[in-house]
Amino acid sequence: MSIGSVTIGTLYVVATPIGNLADISERARQVLAGVAVVAAEDTRHSGQLLKHLAISTPMLALHEHNERQASQGIIERLQRGEDVALISDAGTPLLSDPGYHLVGAAHQAGIRVSPIPGASAMLGALSAAGLATDRFVFEGFLPARAGPRRRRLEALQCEPRTTAYYEAPHRLLESLQDMLDIFGAARPAVLARELTKVHETIRLSTLGELVQWVEDDTNQQRGEAVILIGGAEANDDGAVEAARVLDILLKELPLKQAAALASEITGAKKNALYKRALELAD
């Protein structure tokens, strides 16, 4: 892209494999080999990928601790006409990974941002889960602490769409147990673990059966995981109807009053409705 006599570079947002290195696209190879620099979440980790691809493009670090500071230097390079590729440790950048501030700054500076699509653990899990995917909610990583995590889940108790979460292995069982407690044992759920890797596991079951399976088999508590929860059905204590009534009342009433009245009308728990109202207001 040119502005006057100055050629502006392009920021490429490049998806990389989440496990199986054969999932790299030919276009991603070409971009990574052709840019001036690769902005990587972890240069040591991504250096192994570039070495595997026989690509010698220089790298610089862009992670959650330095992104705001590092972004300015990258923007200046783009403004000088250099092309830059943004990658994360695995998968599609910005999906629970760094890059938000850099991409936003690039748009504000009038720099072209171009996606190079590829692997995504969330989309891969959804495609193979067997749950409804016409509408879904991606929640990323749940809070590490039990209290905030349970409050987030309670706010989603009435959600009629499939919800998707990332979870680290050391918190997987705790998060599943909280989901069991809040969503109920009969709610359909999927654990998609180690996607595209040797020990890939995708299991569709009820939350009650899924938690029991993970408790009994500690191997299922290893590796990065995607958890998918089926949406609340009309027979889930009237959750869908309660959410519909709440949405209508929120157009006319304050949060607390709307939640209290929706609870009185439908019989749903007032606290859960109030938490949903707070989520909708954010």
Summary of the structure (lengths in Angstrom):
residues: 282
radius of gyration: 21.9
end to end distance: 36.7
largest distance: 66.8
contacts: 929
relative contact order: 0.12
helix: 45%
strand: 20%
